[in-house]
């Protein structure tokens, strides 16, 4: 099986050197046969970093397990294989007036991947994470047993697997509860704000009044325009489409450009055009769900635009009481480093608690920045962003990361040992190997590199 496509979305790490078919891995685990190295489930490769990579062993291609098994049109509970894409779930449930309660920024993630990363969306303040809507799942571990996990059965494995980044075994199938919506269309409103102070003044009221809320920041704006942006709010339209539009778009990046297309002149022009187009009218407008939730899905292989060296994405969350100083500091660090972020997103996380042992979202504000890989200068910036985040009492998102150190990981997830205790010994990822496995379990300190 060709392994080239089994890389990370950021394209800063080599693709998986060994790939095992899902059925072969299932037979191997059920037979409790001798395994050559560790395993790690691999969905559709939309994680930006190395949480989906396993250089020392092999990744398991879960996409062939892609059957929707059942859907209760009264309760909204859907049963499906772990390799089913969210786009398939949306298309299947839309005619019945249902939509996933939580969707990330792309519909091209698998059900198993959404659970393993406990993904979040634009409505965390109301619905929490994806894991909040998981009813149960079947987990295959290296002891040869399949565990049916829920909040009431095998509850420790249930909580460890949600947000466990594939380290507790193979998720084979799952049941999730969708939410009933009047239509898939969204009534969207764009509210310009002059600076971050005005955003913070608007944000809480926006969350209270709307199902969805997220802000775009003009990261390159300087002087009196520093921190300006647009606050997008949205609610499902009472009258609109009940049919999912065509998954994906007609545009694509068929070839890898030899350089980074998203350079500073391009970003400056793009930000000005985007701010004018989206913010020129304060009136609400009805838009399709694809454009509201998944705008980048309309361009195939858009990550190639960052050039052959790929991109790093940095997502942080900081507590509410630290956000007014930490978020400007993060943006200022990027400006000082001369690094431009193509899409800079700011939103608030609410207080809805995830069932997961390790879940990235927590009450506060989350900022997402992405940068073309410029080598050491970019890595130095990312380390500075880590420092600002940790000093503010925040956390760095592991499933969007490809390089954070063990100290940053431990500060972000001080209870990481609880997942390590339930990790299947036959499963490993490159992320876990370079962070948690370098931490001394007894003392929780960073071991000296051997």
BELRA-V996022 format. One record per backbone hydrogen bond with DSSP energy under -1.0 kcal/mol. CO is the residue of the C=O (numbers start at 1). NH is the residue of the N-H. E is the energy in kcal/mol with one decimal. If there is no record, write none. Layout:
((CO/NH/E) (CO/NH/E))
//
This chain:
((3/6/-1.9) (5/7/-1.2) (6/16/-2.8) (10/311/-2.6) (18/59/-2.2) (20/61/-2.4) (21/25/-2.4) (22/26/-2.5) (23/27/-2.3) (24/28/-2.3) (25/29/-2.6) (26/30/-2.8) (27/31/-2.0) (28/33/-1.7) (35/37/-1.3) (38/58/-2.2) (39/428/-1.9) (40/60/-2.9) (42/62/-2.4) (47/9/-2.8) (50/53/-1.3) (50/431/-1.2) (53/430/-2.8) (54/57/-1.2) (59/20/-3.1) (60/42/-2.9) (61/22/-1.1) (62/65/-1.7) (64/66/-1.6) (65/83/-2.1) (67/81/-2.8) (70/79/-2.9) (72/76/-2.7) (76/178/-2.9) (77/72/-2.5) (78/176/-2.3) (79/69/-1.9) (79/70/-1.8) (80/174/-2.6) (81/84/-1.3) (82/112/-2.8) (84/111/-2.3) (85/89/-1.7) (86/90/-2.9) (87/91/-2.1) (88/92/-2.1) (89/93/-2.4) (90/94/-2.2) (93/96/-1.4) (93/98/-1.5) (94/97/-2.1) (97/181/-2.5) (99/179/-2.8) (107/87/-1.7) (109/86/-2.3) (110/114/-2.4) (111/115/-1.9) (112/116/-2.8) (113/117/-2.0) (114/119/-1.6) (115/163/-2.3) (116/165/-3.1) (119/130/-2.8) (122/213/-2.2) (123/126/-1.8) (123/127/-3.1) (124/128/-1.5) (129/132/-1.1) (130/133/-2.1) (131/134/-1.3) (133/177/-2.8) (136/175/-3.0) (137/149/-3.2) (138/172/-2.8) (139/147/-3.3) (140/170/-2.7) (141/144/-1.7) (145/141/-2.1) (147/139/-2.8) (149/137/-1.9) (153/150/-3.1) (154/158/-2.2) (155/159/-2.4) (156/160/-1.9) (157/161/-2.3) (158/162/-1.7) (159/357/-2.2) (161/164/-1.9) (164/167/-1.7) (167/424/-2.2) (170/140/-3.0) (172/82/-2.4) (173/138/-2.4) (174/80/-2.4) (175/135/-2.6) (175/136/-1.5) (176/78/-2.8) (179/99/-2.3) (185/237/-2.3) (186/287/-3.1) (187/235/-1.1) (188/285/-2.7) (189/233/-2.3) (191/231/-2.7) (193/229/-2.0) (195/199/-1.7) (196/200/-2.7) (197/201/-1.7) (198/202/-1.6) (199/203/-2.4) (202/206/-1.9) (203/207/-2.4) (204/208/-2.1) (205/209/-1.6) (206/210/-1.2) (212/234/-2.0) (214/232/-3.4) (215/346/-2.4) (216/230/-2.2) (217/219/-1.6) (218/221/-1.5) (222/225/-1.7) (223/226/-1.5) (225/228/-1.9) (228/218/-2.4) (229/193/-2.3) (230/216/-2.8) (231/191/-2.5) (232/214/-2.4) (233/189/-2.4) (234/212/-2.3) (235/187/-3.3) (241/184/-3.2) (251/300/-2.5) (261/263/-1.9) (263/267/-2.7) (264/268/-2.7) (265/269/-2.0) (266/270/-3.0) (267/271/-2.9) (268/272/-1.8) (269/273/-2.3) (270/274/-3.1) (271/275/-2.6) (272/276/-1.9) (273/277/-2.8) (274/278/-2.7) (275/279/-1.7) (285/188/-3.1) (287/186/-2.9) (288/292/-1.6) (289/293/-2.8) (290/294/-2.0) (294/297/-1.1) (295/298/-1.1) (296/299/-1.6) (299/302/-1.1) (300/253/-2.3) (301/304/-1.8) (302/305/-1.9) (303/306/-1.2) (304/307/-2.0) (305/261/-2.5) (307/310/-1.6) (310/373/-2.7) (312/371/-2.9) (314/369/-2.5) (315/397/-2.7) (316/367/-1.7) (317/395/-2.1) (318/365/-2.4) (319/322/-1.5) (319/323/-1.0) (322/325/-1.0) (322/326/-2.8) (323/327/-2.1) (325/329/-1.3) (326/330/-2.3) (327/331/-2.1) (328/332/-2.5) (329/333/-2.1) (330/334/-1.6) (331/335/-2.0) (332/336/-2.8) (333/337/-1.7) (334/339/-2.3) (335/338/-1.4) (344/217/-2.4) (345/368/-2.7) (346/215/-2.8) (347/366/-3.1) (349/364/-1.5) (364/349/-3.2) (365/318/-2.5) (366/347/-1.9) (367/316/-2.3) (368/345/-1.7) (369/314/-3.2) (371/312/-2.8) (375/379/-2.2) (376/380/-2.8) (377/381/-1.6) (378/382/-2.4) (379/383/-2.1) (380/384/-1.8) (381/385/-2.4) (382/386/-2.4) (383/387/-2.2) (384/388/-2.4) (385/389/-2.2) (386/390/-2.8) (387/391/-2.7) (388/392/-1.3) (389/394/-2.6) (390/393/-1.9) (395/317/-2.0) (398/401/-1.4) (401/50/-1.3) (405/409/-2.1) (406/410/-2.7) (407/411/-2.2) (408/412/-2.1) (409/413/-2.4) (413/416/-1.7) (415/418/-1.7) (416/420/-2.1) (417/421/-2.0) (419/423/-1.1) (424/427/-2.3) (426/39/-2.6) (429/433/-2.2) (430/434/-1.9) (432/437/-2.7) (435/438/-1.4) (436/439/-1.8) (438/447/-2.6) (440/444/-3.2) (445/440/-3.1))
//
